[in-house]
């Protein structure tokens, strides 16, 4: 299902018991990060469990939006689930390495590789 959330179009679908959220934009910035966080929260209204953020479309993420990723992770965990990030671009993975985000996020090459 495709939804518009505060300046961001997102696709949500169920896959293997997890909710997969795919932002349909190429950047998550201060202009649309609220839409991203709301998409995560809204996806868990009628579902509890794991959430996969498919970042295959994302090329740019700013510092405010990195904070939104952490807030989303905390929210998902507070609901008893785990959050996975799939398909992040090399530049974003490099940023995650600099910030030691690999120690808090479970990262995968693509959605299909998540166990």
Backbone as a ProteinNet text record, in pm:
[ID]
protein_1_A
[PRIMARY]
XXXXXXXXXXXXXXXXXXXXXXXXXXXXXXXXXXXXXXXXXXXXXXXXXXXXXXXXXXXXXXXXXXXXXXXXXXXXXXXXXXXXXXXXXXXXXXXXXXXXXXXXXXXXXXXXXXX
[TERTIARY]
83.7	0	89.8	57	132.9	55.3	124.6	64.5	150.3	87.8	162.2	167.2	287.8	309.2	394.9	334.9	411.4	526.4	495.3	593.8	673.9	626.4	697.9	598.4	617.3	540	614.5	541.8	600.6	512.8	577.3	505.9	523.3	415	423.6	363.8	427.5	378.3	422	353.1	388.5	470.9	583.1	669.9	728	691.5	745.1	716.6	604.6	569	620.2	704.3	757.5	691.3	681.6	633.6	753.6	745.1	851	803.7	882.5	851.8	956	908.4	998.1	966.3	1053.3	1033.3	1048.4	953.5	955.2	1012.4	1122.1	1196.5	1344.4	1428.6	1571.6	1649.2	1577.7	1646.6	1550	1606.7	1533.8	1607.8	1538.6	1600.4	1502.4	1542.6	1457	1322.1	1314.3	1188.3	1084.8	1130.7	1035.6	1057.7	1149.6	1178.7	1060.4	974.9	856.5	764.5	755.3	675.4	730.2	862.2	925.3	889.6	908.1	880.5	732.7	645.1	501.8	466	532.7	506.8	540.3	651.1	688.9	584.5	548.3	450.9	314.5	268.6	138.2	135.6	248.4	252.4	234.1	260.5	249.8	118.4	26.4	-102.5	-177.6	-183.7	-257.2	-166.8	-37.9	57.6	168.5	204.7	323.2	424.8	547.9	652	762.5	830.4	949.4	914.7	1006.4	992.8	1122.5	1108.3	1222.1	1212	1319.1	1325.8	1406.2	1337.6	1403	1454.2	1585.1	1645.8	1705.4	1660.4	1720.3	1702.1	1603.8	1583.7	1659.7	1706.6	1763	1910.4	1942.9	2080.9	2138	2050.3	2093.4	2011.6	2080.2	2012.9	2088	2015.1	2081.9	2082.4	2146.3	2164.7	2032.3	1937.9	1806.8	1739.3	1752.1	1688.5	1758.9	1887.8	1957	1897.7	1865.1	1797.4	1659.7	1591	1460	1472.3	1581.2	1604.6	1619.1	1693.9	1712.3	1579.2	1501.3	1369.6	1277.6	1283.2	1201.8	1242.8	1372.5	1422.3	1371.1	1379.9	1331.8	1182.2	1106.2	962.2	929.7	995.3	970.7	1005.2	1118.6	1158	1061.9	1007.6	912.2	783.8	758.6	641.2	674.6	796.6	834.6	893.4	925.1	979.9	1126	1177.6	1314.7	1306.9	1401.8	1404.5	1530.6	1512.1	1620.6	1628.3	1748.3	1767.9	1826.4	1762.5	1805.8	1831.8	1929.4	1952.9	2012.7	2079.5	2138.6	2251.7	2259.7	2363.5	2500.7	2607.4	2742.2	2775.8	2735.9	2765.7	2694.1	2574	2500.3	2562.7	2604.9	2673.3	2802.9	2873.2	2996.2	2964.6	2858.4	2814.9	2778	2706.3	2671.7	2798	2900	3025.9	3092.3	3093.9	3156.3	3084.9	2954.4	2873.9	2856.2	2918.2	2907.5	2762.6	2683	2543.6	2531.1	2635.4	2627.4	2610.8	2647.6	2633.3	2489	2405.6	2267.2	2165.1	2201	2109.9	2154.9	2057.9	2086.4	2074.3	2187.2	2193.9	2205.2	2131.6	2133.8	2142.8	2199.5	2214.5	2080	1983.1	1849.1	1744.5	1620.5	1511.4	1511.7	1542.5	1537	1640.7	1747.1	1851.8	1823.5	1714.1	1683	1622.9	1680.4	1629.3	1490.4
-115.9	0	124.4	221.5	346.1	454.2	522.1	626.9	752.1	865.6	991.3	1027.6	1048.9	1082.5	1208.5	1322	1444.8	1464.5	1488.9	1515.2	1393.2	1274.8	1154.6	1047.3	995.1	878.9	754.4	662.2	537.5	421.7	311.4	187.6	96.6	37.8	-58.7	-189.9	-297.8	-430.8	-528.6	-639.7	-745.6	-849.3	-889.3	-989.7	-1078.7	-1205	-1299.6	-1261.5	-1199.3	-1160.3	-1023.9	-963	-829.4	-725.9	-606.1	-495.5	-434.9	-423.6	-361.2	-221.7	-122.4	16.7	66.6	108.6	157.9	304.5	396.4	536.9	550.1	617.6	633.3	769	801.7	924.8	888.3	982	950.2	1012.9	1087.3	1142.8	1152.6	1132.8	1157.2	1271.4	1385.4	1505.7	1570.2	1683.3	1755.6	1791	1794.5	1827.8	1716.3	1591	1480.2	1371.8	1392.2	1285.3	1256.7	1354.7	1330.7	1228.7	1236.8	1139.8	999.3	988.1	857.1	800.2	879.1	832.3	798.9	880.8	852	723.9	697.1	572.7	451.1	457.7	347.3	330.9	439.1	431.2	382.8	437	397.4	250.6	199.7	60.1	-36.3	11.3	-74.9	-56.3	20.2	38.2	-94.7	-166.3	-292.6	-414	-394.5	-504.1	-484.9	-591.2	-583.3	-680.8	-644.7	-730.9	-651.7	-717.9	-660.3	-564.8	-469	-370	-369.6	-371.8	-361.1	-226.4	-149.1	-23.6	-52	-50.3	-72.9	61.4	81.6	209.6	208.2	115.8	102.2	225.5	309.1	431.8	551.1	539.9	655.4	675.3	795.4	831.6	931.9	1007.6	1112.6	1101.6	1114.2	1120.4	1223.2	1311.5	1414.2	1375.2	1459.4	1425.2	1419.6	1505.8	1502.1	1367.8	1320.9	1195	1074.5	1084.6	977.2	963.9	1077.6	1075.2	1011.1	1033.3	970.7	819.6	773.6	628.6	569.2	636.6	588.8	592.3	698.8	708.4	596.9	566.4	457.4	323.7	301.4	177.9	164.7	270.7	268	238.4	298.6	276.5	130.9	78	-61.5	-155.4	-133.6	-219.3	-205.7	-87.2	-68.9	-147.2	-181.5	-260.1	-408.4	-447.1	-587.5	-638.8	-550	-592.1	-554.5	-584.5	-547.7	-473.4	-384.8	-309.4	-344.5	-369.5	-403.1	-295.9	-270.6	-178	-257.4	-242.9	-317.5	-221.9	-258.1	-188.1	-49.7	-18.9	114.8	133.8	251.4	285.6	286.8	264.2	263.3	389.3	506.3	630.3	633.3	579.8	575.5	472.5	359.7	259.8	315.6	394.8	457.8	553.3	627.4	715.9	634	523.1	435.1	383.5	351.7	304.2	413.5	536	646.8	673.2	652.2	678.7	554.7	445.1	317.7	268.2	299.6	255.9	105.7	42.7	-103.5	-175.7	-108.4	-172.4	-165.8	-79.2	-71.6	-114.7	-105.9	-145.9	-277.1	-357.3	-479.8	-445.1	-450.9	-407.7	-527.5	-520.9	-626.2	-564.2	-640.9	-592.4	-563.3	-649.7	-630.4	-699.5	-671.7	-725.1	-877.3	-935.6	-1081.4	-1154	-1085.8	-1149.1	-1149.2	-1089.5	-1084.1	-1217.8	-1279.8	-1412.1	-1405.8
0	0	0	-83.3	-89.5	-15.1	74.7	156.4	149	171.6	183.1	330.3	381.5	522.1	529.9	560.9	583.9	485.7	361.6	255.6	213.5	244.5	201.4	159.8	38.9	-4	42.5	103.3	149.6	105.7	78.2	49.9	170.6	217.4	326.3	278.1	319.7	284.3	391.4	397	490.8	416.2	474.6	412.2	521.3	519.5	617.2	760.9	787	921.9	964.4	883.3	914.7	823.9	873.8	792.3	721.3	590.5	511.1	472.9	511.1	479.8	380.7	264.6	160.2	131.8	173.4	135.4	-16.3	-79.7	-225.1	-263.7	-199.6	-224.5	-227.9	-273.2	-275.9	-160.6	-73.8	42.5	160.9	278.7	402.8	471.3	479.1	536.6	634.2	687.1	780.6	719.5	586.1	518.8	524.7	537.8	531.1	636.6	729.1	825.6	917.1	942	1023.9	955.9	824.4	749.3	763.3	764.2	783	920.1	1024.6	1160.1	1177.6	1121.8	1129.4	1055.7	944.7	870.9	956.5	1029	1116.8	1226.8	1291.5	1400.4	1350.2	1237.5	1183.2	1141.9	1096	1051.6	1168	1289.5	1406.8	1483.4	1428	1494.7	1503.5	1392.5	1388.6	1381.4	1400.1	1386.2	1488.5	1553.4	1639.8	1582.9	1591.8	1539.1	1475.7	1385.2	1324.1	1210.9	1191.3	1085.1	1005.1	873.7	782.8	712.2	719.4	644.5	518.3	405.5	276.4	226	237.9	200.8	60.1	-22	-154.7	-242.4	-214.7	-292.8	-236.6	-112.8	-42.1	-77.4	-120.9	-151.8	-51.9	15.1	107.4	235.8	347.5	477.4	561.8	627.5	707.6	855.5	937.2	1078.1	1153.7	1119.3	1183.9	1156.8	1035.2	996	1056.1	1080	1152.9	1292.8	1354.1	1483.2	1473.1	1361.6	1341.1	1326.8	1266.6	1258.3	1397.9	1483.5	1620.8	1696	1677.2	1741.6	1693.6	1564.2	1509.3	1570.7	1581.9	1642.8	1786	1862.3	2001	2006.1	1915.4	1912.5	1879.8	1779.1	1739.6	1854.3	1917	2029.7	2147.6	2170.3	2280.6	2256	2129.8	2093.2	2078.2	2118.5	2118.2	1988.2	1897.3	1768.4	1753.9	1637	1601.5	1468.8	1445.2	1320.8	1242.8	1115.5	1024.6	916.8	868.7	757.9	641.8	527	409.1	292.8	211.4	85.9	96.1	205.6	218.9	117.6	61.4	-35.4	32.2	-45	12.9	93.1	45.6	118.6	253.9	259	385.6	478.6	424.4	506.8	563.8	485.1	532.8	649.3	637.5	745.6	869.5	850.9	962.8	1031.2	952.6	1011.3	1095.1	1042.8	1116.5	1248.6	1251.2	1370.4	1458.2	1417.7	1489.7	1496.3	1393.9	1389.5	1365.5	1314.5	1295.2	1428.9	1537.3	1668.5	1720	1662.3	1708.9	1603.7	1476.3	1369.2	1306.7	1267.3	1192.6	1045.2	973.8	834.5	740.8	629.4	528.9	390.3	296.8	159.4	93.6	120.9	62.3	150.2	122.7	203.7	201.7	88.7	73.1	160.5	202.2	283.4	432.7	474.2	617.4	658.6	762.7	803.6	864.7
[MASK]
+++++++++++++++++++++++++++++++++++++++++++++++++++++++++++++++++++++++++++++++++++++++++++++++++++++++++++++++++++

